Amino acid sequence: MRIILLGAPGSGKGTQGEKMAAHYGIPKLSTGDALRAAVAAGTELGKKAKATMDAGKLVANELVYGIVEQRLAQPDAQKGFILDGFPRNIAQADVLEGMLSKLKAPSISKALHLHVEDEEIITRLHSRAIKEGRADDTEEVIRKRIAIYNADTSPLLDYYQKQGKLVTLEGKGGLEEIFARIIKAL
């Protein structure tokens, strides 16, 4: 099972992805985690990424691609994985398919979209920001993040829908209720 998690920041995909990984016995891979692991391991790509990150710049797509590909080649990802945070657009989705082909791995099985209304996301993220003392996560900043996500992801939803791989579920409700919906849908 090879799953891509799609959902706006605050939609619950990180939490549900962890639950899915435990349930199915496959790793949940996030690009952020993969970057940090590559840096910690001191790989060539990790060293390049660290230099870029230390300079306060965004890591180039090519480095992200290399790190994702290295992670997908790991033995624990051979029987499946859950991707969180990648791909973020159609170009990255195409690169991902190329990576899987190069690794002689099956294509993506499903793209799971956790749909949550924008106002609910704003409420969730604002509440989380207050609890965690994140003064920089203002409503204005949260709205911008959601707008960027919506602009980048809408084409991805169509991309996976055309392939018959998109599963959209309501991401509102209790954690176990949402998880039960996910398991039933997959």
HUSULTA-V224202 format. One line per field, one symbol per residue. ss: DSSP state (H for helix, E for strand, L for the rest). phi: phi as a letter, one per 30 degrees, with the letter a starting at -180 (. if undefined). A space follows every 50 residues. Layout:
ss=???
phi=???
This chain:
ss=LEEEEELLLLLLHHHHHHHHHHHHLLEEEEHHHHHHHHHHHLLHHHHHHH HHHHLLLLLLHHHHHHHHHHHHLLHHHLLLEEEELLLLLHHHHHHHHHHH HHLLLLLLLEEEEEELLHHHHHHHHHHHHHHHLLLLLLHHHHHHHHHHHH HHHHHHHHHHHHLLLEEEEELLLLHHHHHHHHHHHL
phi=.bcccbldeidjddddddddeddcibdcccdddddddddddidedddddd eddddicdddeddeeddddeddddedcddkabcbjadcadeddddedddd dddhcddedbcccddbeedddedddddddddcicddddeddddddddded ddceddddeddddicdbcbdcckdeddddddddddd
